[in-house]
Amino acid sequence: MAAVGSTPILALLMAYQPLEATMTAAAEKGTLGAAAATQVLHLPFDAAAVVNSEEISWICVDSNKPGRSRADGCQTVVALATPEFSSTLVRRNPDGTLPPQTPELLAQMVPPMFAAVQKVLQPLLRDRQGRLQEPAFVQVHRWGSAFPANPFGSPCLTAESAQLAACGDFCLGAGVENAVLSGKAAAEAMIRMLAEKSDSS
């Protein structure tokens, strides 16, 4: 696994409070929550893989996920930077280790991350002349071991003599799709190995 290594990724969390008038009306009706609140950002997606961007790879409206709506009606958005952009903002120490994830260090990464997200969303923000509204809360998190740096390139790993199969994104690469394909390959390998043992007994 040491040969696989890992790639750090930066994640930006933005929280937007609903319009005050909507919040007041919802509170009076006892229906305060995400469904009752008017969202500040009107995005035509719940989640999107970003292409043709050197800085942002993925954006989602986290509060739209099942079970993620907030009682205070806040709209939360999460964006992931590309590995390349993350590496320009997260400089490793001479020995290859990552610097401590201090609040001061993460705060320095907020402006470039926010600017990158604004650039990606600009075509969708015509009602605000392409400007992304300042969130009520914003924070950057460094995901130190986000993705495998050098995946094995095989759907799964097997130890025939021990009848073991290992699977995960370290086999085919980052992404839930590759993890699922790896799991499927491992299950098929186990079925084959168990069948072969049964036939030989």
N, C-alpha and C positions, 0 to 999 in steps of 0.2 A: 504493500500500500504506500510505502514511502516513495516508491518510484512514480506513483500516480500524482502525488502532490495536490495542491489546492490553489484556487484562484480567489482572492478577496474581491468582494463586490460591495459597492456603496448603495444603500437604500435611503430614499428620502420620504419621510412621512409628513403629510400636510393635513391639517384639520381646519375645516371651515364651519363657523357657526351659522345656523340658519338665520334668515331675515327676522329681525326683532318683532315685526308686526305679526308674522306667522307664528313665532314662538308664543307670543302673548295670547293669540286666539286659540292656539292648541292647548295651552295651559288652562285656559278658562273652560274649554270643552272636556278637559281631562284626557286628551288624546295626544299628549306630547310624545314625540318620537320621530324616527326617521320618516315614517310614512306621512306624518302630519306636517312635517317641516318642508319649506321650500328650499331646495338645494341651491347653493350659491353658484357652483359650477354645473353647467348644462353640457355634459359630454355625451356623445352618441354611442357610448360603449360602457360596459362594466369592466372589461379588461381588454388590453390590446398589446400584441407583440409589435414593437416598433422596428420598422425597416428603414434603411437609408439614413440612419443616424449613427454617428460615431460616439455619441455620448449616452443616450438612453436606449435601453433594450426592451423595457416592459413597463406598462402603466396600468394600474387598476384602481377602481373606486372601491376601496376595501369595505366601506360601510354598506355596499350593496350585496355583499356576500351573504349567503344564508347564515343567520345567527350572529351577524356582525353589526346589525343596526344598533345605534346608540340611543339610550333613553333621553339624552339631552338634544337629540336631533342633529348632532354634528355630522358633517360629511367628511370622511377621511379618504385620502388618496395616497397611494404608495407608488413610487417609481424606482426602478432598478437601473443603475448605470451599467454601461458596457464594461467588460473586463479592461479594455484599453483605457477608457476614461477613468475608471477607478484607479488604475495603476499610476496615472498621471497625478492624481490627487493624494494617493496613499504611497508615499515613498518608503521603501523598505530600508532598514538599517544596513550598514555595511556587511553584517553577518547574515543577512537574508531574513531576519525576523521583522515582524511588524512593530511599529512604535506603539506605545501604550494608547489605548482608546480613551483619551481624556476628554472631558467636556469642551475644553479649549480647542483641542485638535478637531473635534467633530464640528464645532461652531464655525471654524474656518472653511469647512467644506459646504456649508449651507448655501452661500451665494452662488458659487459655480453650478451646484446641482440644481438650484431653483431656476437659474438662467437657462440651463439646458432643457429642463422640463417645459419652461415657457416657450422656448424655440420650437419644440416638438408640437405643442398644443396651439401655437399661434394661429394656424389656419382655422381652428375650431372656435376661436374666441372673437369672432367678428363683432359681437355685441359690446365688447370692451376694447375695440380697436387693437386686438391682438395682444392685449396685456393681461397677464394672469394676476388675479386679485391676491393681495397679500393674505396669507392664511393667519388664523388666530393662533395657531401653534405649528411650529415646523421644527423638525429634528432629523439629523442624519445618523444612520447606524452603519457601522462597518461590519459586514458579514465576512468574517475572516476566512472561513473555509467553505465558501459558497458553492463553488463548482470544481470538479476534478480538472486539474491542469493537463494531465497526460493520460487519458483513459486507455485501458488495455486494448480496445478495438475488437474485443470478442464479446458476443452476446452474454455469456456467463462463464464462470470458472468452475471447473469440476475436478474432483479428486476421486477417480474411479475406484481405487482400492478401498477408500473409506466411505464410498457412496455419499459424497457431499457435493453440494453445488452452491456457489456464492453468486449473488446478483446485486445490482445497484447501478447508480449512474456512473460509478467508477469504471464500468465495463464499456459502455458505448458512448458516454458523454453526458453532459448536463441536460436537464430537462425531464419532466415527469414522463414524457412519452418514451424516452430511452430507458428510464427506470422500469416502466411497465413491460417494455419489450424484453428487457433483461430478466425480469421476473418470470415472464412467460417461457423464455428459453430455459431458465433454471428448472421450472416445473416439468417441462418436457424432458429435460435431461434426467431428472429424478425418476420420472415414470419409466424411462428407458432402462435406467440402471436397476431399478427394482424388478422390472420384468425379466431382465437378463438373469438376475439372481434367482428368481423363481423358476426360470426354465432350467437352470443348472443344478438346482437342488433336487 
